[in-house]
């Protein structure tokens, strides 16, 4: 395992995940959250340290898992596959459970699931692009 690539990929995934999470939930879906704002902390009272810790854990866990399963195959396909896995493990259960216990509109759930799907595909591709399997070395005699 290449520790430099691992660390660099973790840092970049942390940055990208923060940006995409903010874009999806604080900008793109902001109007959709307004009717159910009473279910969330008021704006400005978020517990930012917990959000940062969540993204640190996500970056470390996702990159570490990818690094342990990467194969010497085309990186793009592996990244897309890994993105689907991230979406199925993380996003789909989280938002379905949230929908089951909080009175959020079904349209908001659908938008969350779809946007998180694109997000996880992007993150999977970024991880695969940055943390590629080492190329096989062919020695000719």
ZIWOJO-V505395 format. One record per pair of residues at least 4 apart in sequence whose ideal C-beta (glycine too) atoms are under 7 Angstrom apart, sorted by the first residue. I is the first residue (numbers start at 1). J is the second residue. Records with the same first field share a line. If there is no record, write none. Layout:
I=J + J
This chain:
1=6 + 67
2=6
3=7
4=8
5=9 + 130 + 131
6=10 + 63 + 67 + 131
7=11
8=12 + 130
9=13 + 63 + 127 + 130 + 131
10=14 + 59 + 60 + 63
11=15
12=16 + 126 + 130
13=17 + 59 + 62 + 63 + 123 + 126 + 127
14=18 + 55 + 56 + 59
15=19
16=20 + 123 + 126
17=21 + 55 + 58 + 59 + 123
18=22 + 55
19=23
20=24 + 119 + 122
21=25
22=26 + 27
23=27 + 28
24=28 + 29 + 115 + 119
25=29
26=30
28=115
29=33 + 111 + 112
32=108 + 111
33=37 + 40
36=104
39=102
41=45 + 46
46=51
47=51
48=52
49=53
50=54
51=55
52=56
53=57
54=58
55=59
56=60
57=61
58=62
59=63
60=64
61=65
62=66 + 86 + 127
63=67 + 127 + 131
64=68
65=69
66=70 + 82 + 127 + 131
67=131
70=78 + 131 + 133
71=78 + 133
72=133 + 136
73=77 + 78
74=78
75=79 + 128 + 129 + 132
76=80 + 125 + 128
77=81
78=82 + 128
79=83 + 124 + 125 + 127 + 128 + 129
80=84 + 121 + 124 + 125
81=85
82=86 + 124 + 127 + 128
83=87 + 120 + 121 + 123 + 124 + 125
84=88
85=89
86=90 + 120 + 123 + 124
87=91 + 92 + 116 + 117 + 120
88=92
90=94
91=95 + 113 + 116 + 117 + 120
92=96 + 113
93=97
94=98
95=99 + 109 + 112 + 113 + 116
96=100
97=101
98=102 + 104
99=104 + 109
104=108 + 109
106=110
107=111
108=112
109=113
110=114
111=115
112=116
113=117
114=118
115=119
116=120
117=121
118=122
119=123
120=124
121=125
122=126
123=127
124=128
125=129
126=130
127=131
128=132
